[in-house]
Amino acid sequence: MKKLGVLLCLTFAVVLLGGNALAQGPVGDSSYYFVTYFSNANTAGAPDAVLRLINDGDAATEQTEGIPNGDLWASIYVFDDSEELQECCNCLVTPDGLLSESVDINLTSNTLTGRQENSRGVIKVISSAVPNPTANVLRTGLRGWMTHIQATSNQPEKGPFYVTETKLADSNLSAAELSALQDSCSFDITLGSGYGVCSCVPEDNDF
């Protein structure tokens, strides 16, 4: 009987703690800025890397069934290995939707310089509530992963190649960094004459 009493007390305590946690609201990842890298892009014999983003639904509100709400936009900024912004764009990700962006096709094929030669670089993503990569409204809810193309030879950009995948790294977004990303993207869009803008794959069109 004593063991049963102790078990019941422990169960009751767990229920109370769980109730308190729910009463305080959801606890989760509040990140809205993510970074990753790409390598061996646009390389003969190498597979294509893919950036995948989902909308976790946190921004959705209780509205009449059938009315879309909770949309987020992924502001994507692609840098080459000389730290120059080559492409930027803003892609829609609806709640529970999946956005899959090809590094070779969508993120490095329309560079500001007009040359598809970037094999290494950095990708930065901002979770935004508006469809404008030059004037973001920060809103949490995007989660992302990236496949990486790893060469096994000590010679640059030589195979055989292997594919790994990691989560995007949660990062700190300072006011200066946000301003620099938006200003650089605005420069690309304004002066690129159609170049410097990445493209968005239709949502849920994974590959």
PATIRO-884246 format. One record per residue (C-alpha): residue number from 1; residue in three letters; chain; x, z, y. Coordinates in steps of 0.02 Angstrom, whole numbers. Example, Ala and Ser with C-alpha at 12.3 -4.5 7.8 and 13.67 -1.06 7.14 Angstrom:
BEGIN
pos,code,unit,u,w,v
1,ALA,A,615,390,-225 $
2,SER,A,684,357,-53 $
***
This chain:
BEGIN
pos,code,unit,u,w,v
1,MET,A,0,0,0 $
2,LYS,A,143,41,119 $
3,LYS,A,220,-132,93 $
4,LEU,A,52,-213,125 $
5,GLY,A,31,-113,285 $
6,VAL,A,203,-165,348 $
7,LEU,A,165,-348,307 $
8,LEU,A,0,-342,401 $
9,CYS,A,85,-263,553 $
10,LEU,A,220,-398,554 $
11,THR,A,90,-535,540 $
12,PHE,A,-10,-461,684 $
13,ALA,A,147,-450,792 $
14,VAL,A,189,-633,758 $
15,VAL,A,13,-686,806 $
16,LEU,A,25,-587,968 $
17,LEU,A,193,-663,1012 $
18,GLY,A,129,-838,976 $
19,GLY,A,-25,-807,1083 $
20,ASN,A,84,-748,1228 $
21,ALA,A,192,-904,1214 $
22,LEU,A,40,-1016,1220 $
23,ALA,A,-31,-919,1366 $
24,GLN,A,128,-949,1465 $
25,GLY,A,113,-1136,1439 $
26,PRO,A,214,-1262,1341 $
27,VAL,A,402,-1242,1331 $
28,GLY,A,502,-1402,1310 $
29,ASP,A,635,-1516,1377 $
30,SER,A,608,-1546,1563 $
31,SER,A,742,-1680,1581 $
32,TYR,A,709,-1838,1680 $
33,TYR,A,886,-1911,1687 $
34,PHE,A,981,-1978,1536 $
35,VAL,A,1145,-2068,1507 $
36,THR,A,1226,-2161,1362 $
37,TYR,A,1353,-2299,1331 $
38,PHE,A,1361,-2470,1247 $
39,SER,A,1507,-2553,1161 $
40,ASN,A,1548,-2717,1075 $
41,ALA,A,1403,-2804,1163 $
42,ASN,A,1401,-2994,1171 $
43,THR,A,1536,-2996,1037 $
44,ALA,A,1547,-3127,900 $
45,GLY,A,1503,-3053,731 $
46,ALA,A,1437,-2891,803 $
47,PRO,A,1254,-2837,786 $
48,ASP,A,1150,-2804,941 $
49,ALA,A,1128,-2627,1006 $
50,VAL,A,955,-2563,1054 $
51,LEU,A,895,-2438,1183 $
52,ARG,A,732,-2357,1126 $
53,LEU,A,620,-2252,1239 $
54,ILE,A,457,-2161,1206 $
55,ASN,A,332,-2072,1318 $
56,ASP,A,298,-1899,1245 $
57,GLY,A,126,-1891,1327 $
58,ASP,A,164,-1739,1435 $
59,ALA,A,108,-1831,1592 $
60,ALA,A,-63,-1874,1519 $
61,THR,A,-216,-1787,1588 $
62,GLU,A,-388,-1754,1517 $
63,GLN,A,-493,-1900,1574 $
64,THR,A,-635,-2002,1505 $
65,GLU,A,-590,-2076,1337 $
66,GLY,A,-526,-2253,1353 $
67,ILE,A,-456,-2233,1530 $
68,PRO,A,-266,-2253,1525 $
69,ASN,A,-170,-2113,1607 $
70,GLY,A,-1,-2030,1594 $
71,ASP,A,100,-2191,1612 $
72,LEU,A,286,-2174,1648 $
73,TRP,A,417,-2300,1701 $
74,ALA,A,594,-2306,1637 $
75,SER,A,711,-2348,1780 $
76,ILE,A,862,-2423,1691 $
77,TYR,A,1033,-2448,1770 $
78,VAL,A,1170,-2542,1675 $
79,PHE,A,1353,-2525,1727 $
80,ASP,A,1502,-2622,1663 $
81,ASP,A,1666,-2537,1616 $
82,SER,A,1728,-2562,1794 $
83,GLU,A,1591,-2443,1853 $
84,GLU,A,1495,-2582,1940 $
85,LEU,A,1305,-2591,1927 $
86,GLN,A,1268,-2759,1846 $
87,GLU,A,1081,-2746,1809 $
88,CYS,A,934,-2633,1845 $
89,CYS,A,748,-2639,1807 $
90,ASN,A,593,-2533,1785 $
91,CYS,A,494,-2539,1621 $
92,LEU,A,323,-2467,1582 $
93,VAL,A,308,-2341,1440 $
94,THR,A,130,-2281,1405 $
95,PRO,A,91,-2116,1316 $
96,ASP,A,147,-2127,1134 $
97,GLY,A,213,-2302,1167 $
98,LEU,A,383,-2369,1112 $
99,LEU,A,497,-2475,1222 $
100,SER,A,642,-2563,1135 $
101,GLU,A,772,-2649,1243 $
102,SER,A,906,-2763,1171 $
103,VAL,A,1076,-2735,1251 $
104,ASP,A,1130,-2916,1228 $
105,ILE,A,965,-2997,1277 $
106,ASN,A,878,-2880,1398 $
107,LEU,A,1013,-2773,1478 $
108,THR,A,1170,-2880,1495 $
109,SER,A,1113,-3063,1497 $
110,ASN,A,1068,-3074,1682 $
111,THR,A,1212,-2988,1768 $
112,LEU,A,1239,-2986,1955 $
113,THR,A,1394,-3094,1931 $
114,GLY,A,1297,-3219,1827 $
115,ARG,A,1415,-3201,1679 $
116,GLN,A,1365,-3128,1510 $
117,GLU,A,1531,-3050,1468 $
118,ASN,A,1504,-2863,1476 $
119,SER,A,1554,-2788,1310 $
120,ARG,A,1567,-2605,1362 $
121,GLY,A,1481,-2499,1491 $
122,VAL,A,1362,-2360,1537 $
123,ILE,A,1172,-2354,1538 $
124,LYS,A,1076,-2229,1645 $
125,VAL,A,888,-2198,1632 $
126,ILE,A,771,-2106,1751 $
127,SER,A,597,-2051,1697 $
128,SER,A,486,-2099,1845 $
129,ALA,A,302,-2094,1891 $
130,VAL,A,310,-2256,1991 $
131,PRO,A,360,-2436,1948 $
132,ASN,A,504,-2448,2071 $
133,PRO,A,687,-2419,2022 $
134,THR,A,736,-2413,2206 $
135,ALA,A,617,-2269,2252 $
136,ASN,A,589,-2159,2100 $
137,VAL,A,465,-2016,2088 $
138,LEU,A,542,-1903,1956 $
139,ARG,A,426,-1857,1813 $
140,THR,A,474,-1785,1645 $
141,GLY,A,410,-1861,1484 $
142,LEU,A,528,-1999,1427 $
143,ARG,A,636,-1973,1272 $
144,GLY,A,767,-2096,1214 $
145,TRP,A,890,-2150,1080 $
146,MET,A,1027,-2281,1076 $
147,THR,A,1111,-2375,935 $
148,HIS,A,1298,-2399,955 $
149,ILE,A,1404,-2537,881 $
150,GLN,A,1566,-2464,815 $
151,ALA,A,1716,-2572,773 $
152,THR,A,1825,-2515,627 $
153,SER,A,1978,-2615,677 $
154,ASN,A,2109,-2553,799 $
155,GLN,A,2103,-2722,883 $
156,PRO,A,1978,-2729,1029 $
157,GLU,A,1809,-2803,986 $
158,LYS,A,1855,-2844,806 $
159,GLY,A,1749,-2806,653 $
160,PRO,A,1691,-2756,532 $
161,PHE,A,1559,-2664,634 $
162,TYR,A,1449,-2516,596 $
163,VAL,A,1291,-2454,683 $
164,THR,A,1264,-2272,733 $
165,GLU,A,1122,-2195,833 $
166,THR,A,1118,-2046,951 $
167,LYS,A,996,-1967,1072 $
168,LEU,A,1021,-2005,1255 $
169,ALA,A,1119,-1865,1339 $
170,ASP,A,1017,-1756,1456 $
171,SER,A,1108,-1753,1622 $
172,ASN,A,1102,-1675,1794 $
173,LEU,A,1037,-1787,1933 $
174,SER,A,1103,-1743,2105 $
175,ALA,A,1026,-1809,2264 $
176,ALA,A,1184,-1910,2296 $
177,GLU,A,1178,-1989,2122 $
178,LEU,A,994,-2032,2139 $
179,SER,A,1023,-2111,2309 $
180,ALA,A,1173,-2210,2245 $
181,LEU,A,1077,-2279,2096 $
182,GLN,A,927,-2330,2200 $
183,ASP,A,1031,-2407,2340 $
184,SER,A,1141,-2504,2218 $
185,CYS,A,987,-2568,2127 $
186,SER,A,907,-2621,2290 $
187,PHE,A,1067,-2717,2332 $
188,ASP,A,1063,-2806,2163 $
189,ILE,A,880,-2855,2181 $
190,THR,A,895,-2910,2363 $
191,LEU,A,1059,-3006,2357 $
192,GLY,A,1064,-3060,2175 $
193,SER,A,947,-3208,2200 $
194,GLY,A,866,-3171,2032 $
195,TYR,A,1024,-3105,1951 $
196,GLY,A,1058,-2921,1925 $
197,VAL,A,884,-2882,1857 $
198,CYS,A,862,-2833,1675 $
199,SER,A,704,-2879,1578 $
200,CYS,A,573,-2775,1487 $
201,VAL,A,518,-2809,1309 $
202,PRO,A,328,-2793,1284 $
203,GLU,A,291,-2615,1231 $
204,ASP,A,284,-2580,1043 $
205,ASN,A,371,-2745,1008 $
206,ASP,A,511,-2660,913 $
207,PHE,A,650,-2751,822 $
***
